[in-house]
Each structure stands twice: as structure tokens, then as C-alpha cells.
């Protein structure tokens, strides 16, 4: 009787086996992929700022956006990312947000913008800590911007340029059991520009500082080009100026 039952069940097992094996293989592949992606979630929890403060700590917005990150030599795609400009950390979000280990991050692409760790594996001398947005490249030079934030406190009104954006929910006072209390703390916003040349990072405060990166003859030619294109006009920003000149350097092979 037992032999009969076994012989009856065997064809069913043989029929199901390919399906079972396929499902098992899929689960194994999924588990492996999840384990690999989990590597970037193993950092410490993201910093928390548990106090009333105008503005926020992020480079652009509070929203985590999907992007990719080159982490410890491996590209991770379709992950939720943001940058804490106060702590100079790249954050990833799954259930909770956590901070990646900065030394392992080569670059990240968030909402189409590329952020680079210029200190990764000693690629650049005199580079600031954290992540810089890559604006453009040309003539062997790279142009980057770095947003930094710092917690400040005073009695003034700080919105717009002071915190990096206009906050429609800005609060001057909050109501407490003891009465209205002025919100004095805010995330102060700073933006600096850097040019990477010959493996060194140079902070560029103005147009003159940019031209000092070149020999006298090249600087003179660039100045002449800038005058022709009205790059010293009131509507031309430092970013416009450098982008235009780097494009010219690339085209003319200066």
C-alpha cells in the first residue's frame, strides 16, 4: 500500500519540481540582491535635529529622491537619497534614513544631479569634506558647487537667501504653554564654488580668482572673451561666467 502511494505521488513531485526549483532560484536571487543593497543601509542612523528651527538641513529639499550611488566600488541604483548639508553626509532611506560611510562614496546622482566626493581615495588635494554638485567640465578642469548649512541663532528674520529657499511655512513665533516664543534658530545657508585643476581643488570666490588659475596670456584671452560676451554684466552670475569660459577653453583648446 505504501509503495502504491509513493508511486502515485512521484509523478506529481516530478511535475512540480521545475516550478519549485524556479521559485527557489528566484527567492535566492532576490535575497542576494537585497543583501547586496543592504550594504548601503548599514551606516549609523541619520542625524536628527529635534528642536524648532526654520529651514532644513538638506541641500535642496526635505524630500528623498530616487537616484544612484557608487558605494565601495559598486553601483547601487533606484535608491532614495538626500544630502545633509549640515553634517556633510549622504543619506539613504529604506524604512528609516541612515547615513552612509562618507569614505566609501565615490559619487551619487540625485534627481539628475551628480554629487561627487572629491576626497574619495585621495583623488583631489585641498578638497572640502562632503559632496559637491558637478556643474560642468571643460579643458581638463571641473567646476563644482558646495552647499553647506550651519545652525545659527539670533533675533532676526531669516528666510529666503539666509536659509537657501523661501519657506512659506516660516514661523517667527511658536505657541507654548508659557506663551508665544520666538524661533531663533535656523539653518544658515552657504554656497561656495570650486574648480579642480591638476588634481587640486581651488575655491573660486569671484571672477578674478578664477582667472588667477591661468597664466597671464591665457587669462588675458579669457578676459577679452568675457568682455565680448558681456559676462561682466549685472545679469551674469559667477556660475554663468565660469561655465561660459570653461566651454570656450574646451572649444579653443586653450
ABEGO torsion letter per residue (X at the ends): XAAAAAAAAAAAAAAAAAAAAAAAAAAAAAAAAAAAAAAAAABBBBBBBBBBBBEBABAABABBBBBBBBBGGBBBBGBBBBBBAAAGBBBBBBABBBBBBAAABABBBBGGBBBBBAABGGABBGBBBEBBBBABBBGGBBBBBBBBBBBBBBABBBBEAAAGBBBAABBABBBBAAEBBBBABBBBBBBBBBBBBGGBBBBBABAAAAAAABBAAAAAAAAAAAAAAGAABAABBAAAAAAAAAAAAAAAGX
